Amino acid sequence: MALTGERDEPFLFPSMDYQGDPPKFFSSDLLSSPLPTHSFFQNFVEEDGHNSVYIHPYLIKSSASSVSLCYPSRRVHSGSIYQPVRGCPYVTFSVSHQTPLFSITTVHKFSFFTSNSSLTKYALKLDNGQAWLLYASLPIKVSNSYETMISFSKKYTSHDHGVSLVVRIALLPNSSSELEDVLDRYSTCYPVSGDALFTKPYCVEYKWEKRGFDNGDLLMLAHPLHLQLLSKDEGNVTILENFRYRSIDGDLVGIVGDSWLLKADHVPVTWYSTRGVKEESFDEIKSALSKDVAGLCSSEITTTSAYYYGKFIAREARLALIAEEIGFLEVVPSVKKFLHETIQPWLDGTFDGNGFLYDAKWGRISIEAYSAGYFLYGIAVLAKIDPAWGMKYKPKSLLTYGKFYEIGKRIKLQVHTS
């Protein structure tokens, strides 16, 4: 993978084919450039495509001819609480007009099910206490029903032939009639993609492209941080305070509107602490720094894991900044030497057992975003205390940075279709 540096001197990351062929779900066009890391759809396209995906508040899993959907409960243990996270009250399916029949199968028995008079809404109750609602853009009728399976067929009129059926399924929290009214009201409008726009300082705007089988507004779910940052004065959003789904992040609250503006408080970007260090603490900090820096030895790092190796780098890089902030510059050269010895082999491709290696089949560098962040922090600190080194390795560093962040004002998101 080539990139031109400041002096038009291209370089190549060492290439290596060690991750096998990409899954069959990737087209050659997609593989012509680096792919995003940890996209919501990643599990759908890895291996045989049967891995589960967490689309808040549901767990989705696909197979050759079916899609599994569940509303996972929180798993609480003495040391942790676990629940998948992400966000929309409905899961939306498009059923081809060439598919005359589809079925819903569950591990729990159906207690009962009913429909409205137009056969475009069904209420399903399971013996585990959960209630689900199914909405259809065209009339559908029950063709067969069993304890754990219901089959539906399309009930077309003469005007409906050749038209795809849109089906939306939603859990009804607490079997509440008030929440059912909300789900009914917004069941006809669904998102198909979205953008995150960075056009204002300290702001991000979420904009969804929406479709529907009737005029209507878009209902999504916001977690507590969204609500904290959501601008009530700009955009056209309505917060439904009583429409809630439980989540490990706190309650997910209904938001009506296809454009959100999130405003964050201004946090200065600085090398040092934002509140400063009390001078009476300098001697204690210097003593601790001296001990930590004296123990630096790159050869004692035995791991080849990018994640754990990167954590070593980031932790020790922080020592140089603490030393600079309190004016204890005597220890900085030792930190600089350590960073040279630990970072440079990864960028040069000479690290034994791992490195930033380019996989041509996948069109990407072999390191995950959460690991690359540790390296980039160390690279930034090293470039600060050794500007000449920083200029030399700037192209490779920017390329590593660009692996998981698109440098530009507008970032296209692969937003899930809910």
Secondary structure, DSSP 8 states (H G I E B T S, - for coil): -EE--TTS--EE--B---S----TTS-TTGGGS---SS-TTHHHHSTTS--EEEETTEEEEE-SS-EEEE----EE-SS-EE------SEEEEEE-TT--EEEEE-SS-EEEEEE-TTSSEEEEEETTS-EEEEEESS-EEEEEE-SSEEEEEE---TTTTT--EEEEEEE-GGG-HHHHHHHHHTTTEEEEEEEEE--STTEEEEEEEEEESSS---EEEE-HHHHHHB-SSSS--EEEEEEEE--TTS-EEEEE-SEEEEE-------SS-SS---GGGHHHHHHHHHHHHHT--GGG-----HHHHHHHHHHHHHHHHHHHHTT-GGGHHHHHHHHHHHHHHHHHT--TT----EETTTTEESS-HHHHHHHHHHHHHHHHH-HHHHHHHHHHHHHHHHTTS--SSEEEE-----
